[in-house]
């Protein structure tokens, strides 16, 4: 994991001043560019693949997961489904989303939207939308804001308009 010092005895998600976003991508340049864009408004955690992201998910309360699909070790598809399985409580995924126990996910990928991995990821109940690279950064930032405010439909509409979409 990249350096993000843990905060001892951190308060639960609603008490934090800034929402916490976990950015997962194996491309360090992408993490730097997107991280720079988000750092002003969000507490940011970084991971280079799904396996590192799982470590963060076990340690921290995450408000939104922004992940690539095609990564080594654990790809974005496996990570997506891992979020709904590992953090089990005796309620539905929808109820866990509302309770903040399963983070909503925005995926960003260079893969075609009809790629089997993208189609598989879209089956996960906590997927809000999939953006195709190259991404219009202000649109992505707006989708993140909408998702964190609970307007998943608004964020999904923005993702559907991203470049590379049919």
C-alpha positions as CSV (number, residue, x, y, z in Angstrom):
1,X,0.0,0.0,0.0
2,X,1.1,3.5,-0.6
3,X,1.8,5.8,2.3
4,X,-1.4,7.0,4.0
5,X,-0.8,7.0,7.7
6,X,-3.7,5.4,9.6
7,X,-5.5,7.6,12.0
8,X,-5.8,6.0,15.4
9,X,-9.3,5.7,16.8
10,X,-10.8,7.3,13.7
11,X,-14.4,8.3,14.0
12,X,-17.1,6.5,12.0
13,X,-17.7,7.6,8.4
14,X,-20.4,10.2,9.0
15,X,-18.2,12.1,11.5
16,X,-15.2,12.6,9.2
17,X,-14.9,16.1,7.7
18,X,-14.2,14.8,4.2
19,X,-15.5,11.6,2.5
20,X,-12.9,8.9,2.1
21,X,-12.2,7.7,-1.5
22,X,-10.2,4.6,-2.2
23,X,-8.5,4.9,-5.6
24,X,-7.3,1.6,-7.1
25,X,-5.3,1.4,-10.3
26,X,-2.1,-0.3,-11.3
27,X,-1.0,2.8,-13.3
28,X,0.9,5.1,-11.0
29,X,0.6,8.1,-13.3
30,X,-3.2,7.7,-13.3
31,X,-3.2,7.5,-9.5
32,X,-1.2,10.7,-9.3
33,X,-3.4,12.6,-11.8
34,X,-6.7,11.5,-10.3
35,X,-5.4,11.7,-6.8
36,X,-4.3,15.3,-7.4
37,X,-7.8,16.2,-8.7
38,X,-9.5,14.6,-5.6
39,X,-7.1,15.5,-2.8
40,X,-8.7,19.0,-2.2
41,X,-12.2,17.6,-1.5
42,X,-11.6,14.1,-0.3
43,X,-9.5,12.0,2.1
44,X,-7.7,9.8,-0.4
45,X,-6.3,6.3,0.0
46,X,-4.3,4.6,-2.8
47,X,-3.9,1.0,-3.9
48,X,-2.1,-0.4,-6.9
49,X,-4.4,-3.5,-7.3
50,X,-7.4,-5.2,-5.8
51,X,-5.3,-7.1,-3.2
52,X,-4.0,-3.8,-1.7
53,X,-7.5,-2.4,-1.8
54,X,-8.8,-5.2,0.2
55,X,-6.3,-4.4,2.9
56,X,-7.6,-0.8,3.0
57,X,-11.2,-2.1,3.1
58,X,-10.4,-4.2,6.1
59,X,-8.7,-1.3,7.9
60,X,-10.8,1.7,7.0
61,X,-14.3,2.8,6.4
62,X,-14.5,3.7,2.7
63,X,-17.2,6.0,1.4
64,X,-16.5,5.4,-2.3
65,X,-14.3,3.0,-4.3
66,X,-12.9,4.2,-7.6
67,X,-11.2,1.3,-9.4
68,X,-9.7,0.2,-12.7
69,X,-10.9,-3.1,-14.1
70,X,-7.8,-4.6,-15.6
71,X,-5.1,-5.0,-12.9
72,X,-2.6,-7.7,-11.8
73,X,-3.1,-9.8,-8.6
74,X,-6.8,-9.0,-8.1
75,X,-8.6,-7.2,-10.9
76,X,-11.5,-4.8,-10.5
77,X,-14.1,-7.4,-11.1
78,X,-12.8,-9.7,-8.3
79,X,-12.5,-6.6,-6.1
80,X,-16.1,-5.5,-6.8
81,X,-17.5,-8.9,-5.8
82,X,-15.2,-9.2,-2.9
83,X,-16.7,-6.0,-1.4
84,X,-20.1,-7.6,-1.3
85,X,-18.9,-11.0,0.1
86,X,-16.2,-10.3,2.7
87,X,-18.0,-7.6,4.6
88,X,-21.1,-9.6,5.3
89,X,-23.8,-8.6,7.8
90,X,-27.1,-10.4,7.9
91,X,-28.9,-8.0,5.5
92,X,-29.1,-7.5,1.8
93,X,-26.4,-5.7,-0.2
94,X,-28.8,-2.8,-0.8
95,X,-29.3,-2.4,3.0
96,X,-25.5,-2.7,3.5
97,X,-25.0,0.1,0.9
98,X,-27.4,2.3,2.7
99,X,-25.7,1.5,6.0
100,X,-22.3,2.4,4.6
101,X,-20.9,-1.0,5.0
102,X,-20.4,-1.7,1.3
103,X,-18.9,1.2,-0.6
104,X,-20.5,2.3,-3.9
105,X,-18.1,1.7,-6.8
106,X,-17.2,3.7,-9.9
107,X,-15.1,1.8,-12.4
108,X,-12.7,3.4,-14.8
109,X,-11.4,1.2,-17.6
110,X,-9.6,1.2,-21.0
111,X,-11.4,-2.0,-21.9
112,X,-14.3,-1.9,-24.3
113,X,-17.7,-1.8,-22.6
114,X,-18.6,-5.2,-24.2
115,X,-15.5,-6.9,-22.7
116,X,-16.7,-9.9,-20.6
117,X,-14.9,-8.5,-17.5
118,X,-16.8,-5.2,-17.7
119,X,-20.0,-7.0,-18.3
120,X,-19.3,-9.2,-15.2
121,X,-18.5,-6.2,-13.0
122,X,-21.8,-4.6,-14.0
123,X,-23.6,-7.4,-12.3
124,X,-22.4,-6.3,-8.8
125,X,-25.1,-4.6,-6.9
126,X,-22.8,-1.8,-5.6
127,X,-21.6,-0.7,-9.1
128,X,-22.8,2.8,-9.8
129,X,-21.2,3.3,-13.2
130,X,-18.3,2.5,-15.5
131,X,-16.2,5.2,-17.2
132,X,-14.2,4.6,-20.3
133,X,-10.7,6.0,-20.5
134,X,-9.7,8.6,-21.4
135,X,-12.0,10.2,-18.8
136,X,-13.2,13.7,-18.8
137,X,-11.9,14.6,-15.3
138,X,-14.5,17.2,-14.4
139,X,-17.2,14.7,-15.3
140,X,-15.6,12.0,-13.2
141,X,-15.3,14.4,-10.3
142,X,-19.0,15.3,-10.6
143,X,-19.9,11.6,-10.7
144,X,-17.9,11.0,-7.5
145,X,-19.7,14.0,-5.8
146,X,-23.1,12.7,-6.9
147,X,-22.4,9.1,-5.8
148,X,-21.3,10.3,-2.4
149,X,-24.5,12.4,-2.1
150,X,-26.5,9.3,-2.9
151,X,-27.5,10.3,-6.4
152,X,-26.4,7.1,-8.0
153,X,-28.7,7.6,-11.0
154,X,-27.1,11.0,-11.8
155,X,-23.6,9.5,-11.5
156,X,-24.7,6.6,-13.8
157,X,-26.0,9.0,-16.4
158,X,-22.6,10.8,-16.4
159,X,-20.8,7.4,-16.8
160,X,-23.0,6.5,-19.7
161,X,-21.9,9.6,-21.5
162,X,-18.2,9.0,-21.1
163,X,-16.0,8.7,-24.2
164,X,-15.8,5.3,-25.7
165,X,-19.3,4.4,-24.7
166,X,-21.6,3.0,-27.4
